Amino acid sequence: MSELLQNLQWRYAAKKMNPNKTVSQENLDFILEAIRLSASSSGLQPYEVFVVTNPEVRAQIVPHAWNQGQITDGSHLLVFAAWDNYTVERINHMFDLVNEQRGFENEGWENYRQMLLKTYPIRDAETNYQHAARQAYIGLGSALIAAAEKKIDSTPMEGFNPEKVDEILGLKERGLRSVILLPLGYRADQGDWLVNLKKVRRSTADFVTEVN
């Protein structure tokens, strides 16, 4: 088995983290870079990542996230926040950035820009948010794999009140809505009922269908 698959076999959603162990800045940067380099639809990257270390802010989030202790016991809390809507300004910013970084304009790329500008901004905001949120989940997948690569525990959490988290972090004012929480840290030596249980997944035959 490859080292990557071994690391994925090792990872699980830690239920209890050691509050005395801290993820290094180097490893945090590795995980954040993996998220930044993730694929996204049309290259728009329609989400941002908030790295919350402030203990008071994390304590405010806990009661709105089923009192899950990993939020405060973990080393860092990542909050994936998606654009609340696709706007002309946001789309143009990303297309202009591509042209600036590549140093030239491409006719096909510009035609694609116009197609998106005629399609996305006229859709309702909720449809656009849901699309952006799905892109954030791609980044989440990268984060889980990158954390496992460094033997850092990560626990994705959908069980929280997004409106309250948005309020605590001031996301609405920035045109963002929280999608998912991801505490990072190190599993506790004791107290986690899940840590030693066998990892169970459906068999490949039951999970993968080949269409030849």
C-alpha positions as semicolon CSV with decimal commas, in nm:
position;residue;x (nm);y (nm);z (nm)
1;M;0,000;0,000;0,000
2;S;0,133;0,346;-0,090
3;E;0,223;0,592;0,185
4;L;-0,066;0,817;0,080
5;L;-0,319;0,537;0,117
6;Q;-0,164;0,436;0,448
7;N;-0,208;0,793;0,572
8;L;-0,571;0,795;0,458
9;Q;-0,622;0,463;0,634
10;W;-0,474;0,625;0,948
11;R;-0,698;0,932;0,947
12;Y;-1,038;0,948;1,108
13;A;-1,260;1,223;1,241
14;A;-1,101;1,271;1,581
15;K;-1,364;1,314;1,852
16;K;-1,124;1,438;2,117
17;M;-0,809;1,642;2,058
18;N;-0,511;1,717;2,278
19;P;-0,527;2,087;2,373
20;N;-0,158;2,086;2,461
21;K;-0,029;1,999;2,114
22;T;-0,002;2,264;1,844
23;V;0,022;2,227;1,468
24;S;0,339;2,398;1,347
25;Q;0,318;2,700;1,119
26;E;0,501;2,503;0,852
27;N;0,242;2,225;0,856
28;L;-0,047;2,472;0,869
29;D;0,095;2,652;0,566
30;F;0,122;2,317;0,385
31;I;-0,246;2,245;0,444
32;L;-0,354;2,596;0,343
33;E;-0,148;2,580;0,025
34;A;-0,307;2,247;-0,065
35;I;-0,647;2,412;-0,028
36;R;-0,539;2,714;-0,233
37;L;-0,418;2,491;-0,516
38;S;-0,743;2,292;-0,527
39;A;-0,951;2,266;-0,841
40;S;-1,253;2,493;-0,868
41;S;-1,519;2,545;-1,131
42;S;-1,397;2,791;-1,397
43;G;-1,100;2,865;-1,171
44;L;-1,308;3,116;-0,976
45;Q;-1,209;2,999;-0,626
46;P;-1,545;3,122;-0,491
47;Y;-1,465;3,072;-0,124
48;E;-1,219;3,178;0,143
49;V;-1,063;3,007;0,443
50;F;-1,056;3,164;0,788
51;V;-0,791;3,037;1,031
52;V;-0,929;3,091;1,381
53;T;-0,686;3,060;1,671
54;N;-0,836;3,322;1,903
55;P;-0,964;3,120;2,201
56;E;-1,246;3,364;2,277
57;V;-1,379;3,352;1,922
58;R;-1,364;2,974;1,917
59;A;-1,544;2,959;2,251
60;Q;-1,821;3,172;2,102
61;I;-1,863;2,922;1,818
62;V;-1,882;2,611;2,038
63;P;-2,243;2,651;2,163
64;H;-2,355;2,696;1,803
65;A;-2,178;2,377;1,695
66;W;-2,332;2,115;1,922
67;N;-2,068;2,192;2,188
68;Q;-1,806;1,993;1,998
69;G;-1,486;2,015;2,199
70;Q;-1,248;1,985;1,903
71;I;-1,329;2,347;1,816
72;T;-1,147;2,470;2,125
73;D;-0,920;2,174;2,201
74;G;-0,777;2,160;1,850
75;S;-0,478;2,367;1,750
76;H;-0,653;2,563;1,474
77;L;-1,007;2,599;1,345
78;L;-1,051;2,641;0,970
79;V;-1,379;2,790;0,852
80;F;-1,459;2,749;0,483
81;A;-1,676;3,043;0,372
82;A;-1,827;3,059;0,023
83;W;-1,927;3,363;-0,178
84;D;-2,287;3,453;-0,108
85;N;-2,338;3,524;-0,479
86;Y;-2,157;3,543;-0,812
87;T;-2,124;3,903;-0,922
88;V;-1,982;4,070;-1,231
89;E;-1,706;4,219;-1,015
90;R;-1,604;3,886;-0,866
91;I;-1,599;3,706;-1,199
92;N;-1,405;3,983;-1,371
93;H;-1,153;3,998;-1,088
94;M;-1,058;3,633;-1,133
95;F;-1,044;3,651;-1,512
96;D;-0,835;3,967;-1,496
97;L;-0,603;3,798;-1,247
98;V;-0,548;3,509;-1,490
99;N;-0,464;3,750;-1,771
100;E;-0,229;3,946;-1,547
101;Q;-0,046;3,637;-1,421
102;R;-0,017;3,476;-1,764
103;G;0,079;3,798;-1,935
104;F;-0,159;3,771;-2,228
105;E;-0,525;3,756;-2,324
106;N;-0,676;3,454;-2,496
107;E;-0,981;3,488;-2,721
108;G;-1,128;3,158;-2,602
109;W;-1,077;3,262;-2,240
110;E;-1,243;3,599;-2,299
111;N;-1,537;3,433;-2,473
112;Y;-1,571;3,204;-2,173
113;R;-1,569;3,510;-1,944
114;Q;-1,858;3,660;-2,138
115;M;-2,050;3,334;-2,120
116;L;-2,020;3,327;-1,741
117;L;-2,109;3,696;-1,712
118;K;-2,428;3,631;-1,908
119;T;-2,515;3,325;-1,697
120;Y;-2,405;3,343;-1,333
121;P;-2,498;3,695;-1,210
122;I;-2,857;3,667;-1,329
123;R;-2,922;3,348;-1,132
124;D;-3,072;3,377;-0,786
125;A;-2,826;3,424;-0,501
126;E;-2,909;3,094;-0,327
127;T;-2,836;2,892;-0,643
128;N;-2,504;3,071;-0,678
129;Y;-2,417;3,023;-0,311
130;Q;-2,489;2,650;-0,331
131;H;-2,262;2,623;-0,635
132;A;-1,985;2,812;-0,457
133;A;-2,028;2,596;-0,147
134;R;-1,966;2,282;-0,352
135;Q;-1,635;2,431;-0,462
136;A;-1,543;2,482;-0,097
137;Y;-1,595;2,110;-0,042
138;I;-1,331;2,040;-0,304
139;G;-1,091;2,248;-0,094
140;L;-1,202;2,057;0,214
141;G;-1,102;1,731;0,046
142;S;-0,757;1,870;-0,024
143;A;-0,727;1,979;0,338
144;L;-0,817;1,634;0,471
145;I;-0,558;1,466;0,249
146;A;-0,288;1,724;0,323
147;A;-0,348;1,695;0,697
148;A;-0,328;1,316;0,681
149;E;-0,002;1,349;0,487
150;K;0,143;1,535;0,788
151;K;-0,024;1,304;1,042
152;I;-0,241;1,590;1,165
153;D;-0,592;1,510;1,276
154;S;-0,884;1,688;1,115
155;T;-1,254;1,669;1,188
156;P;-1,493;1,812;0,926
157;M;-1,808;1,951;1,085
158;E;-2,139;2,032;0,922
159;G;-2,317;2,029;1,257
160;F;-2,326;2,400;1,333
161;N;-2,548;2,704;1,293
162;P;-2,411;2,888;0,988
163;E;-2,598;3,211;1,063
164;K;-2,440;3,234;1,408
165;V;-2,090;3,157;1,279
166;D;-2,138;3,415;1,004
167;E;-2,233;3,668;1,271
168;I;-1,937;3,587;1,497
169;L;-1,685;3,614;1,213
170;G;-1,851;3,907;1,037
171;L;-1,892;3,709;0,715
172;K;-2,209;3,874;0,587
173;E;-2,032;4,208;0,563
174;R;-1,772;4,044;0,339
175;G;-2,028;3,876;0,114
176;L;-1,952;3,529;0,253
177;R;-2,145;3,245;0,417
178;S;-1,990;2,968;0,628
179;V;-2,001;2,621;0,473
180;I;-1,806;2,383;0,695
181;L;-1,576;2,386;0,998
182;L;-1,248;2,194;1,015
183;P;-1,061;2,174;1,346
184;L;-0,697;2,072;1,308
185;G;-0,487;1,920;1,585
186;Y;-0,369;1,597;1,738
187;R;-0,584;1,317;1,876
188;A;-0,596;1,285;2,252
189;D;-0,427;0,987;2,417
190;Q;-0,744;0,900;2,604
191;G;-1,116;0,965;2,591
192;D;-1,189;0,913;2,220
193;W;-1,415;0,611;2,170
194;L;-1,351;0,609;1,796
195;V;-0,971;0,614;1,783
196;N;-0,901;0,238;1,794
197;L;-1,198;0,117;1,594
198;K;-1,145;-0,044;1,256
199;K;-1,192;0,192;0,963
200;V;-1,490;0,062;0,769
201;R;-1,570;0,150;0,408
202;R;-1,775;-0,024;0,143
203;S;-1,578;-0,271;-0,068
204;T;-1,440;-0,155;-0,402
205;A;-1,681;-0,387;-0,581
206;D;-1,973;-0,232;-0,398
207;F;-1,845;0,124;-0,443
208;V;-1,698;0,142;-0,794
209;T;-1,888;0,068;-1,113
210;E;-1,686;0,036;-1,430
211;V;-1,854;0,130;-1,755
212;N;-1,644;-0,018;-2,035
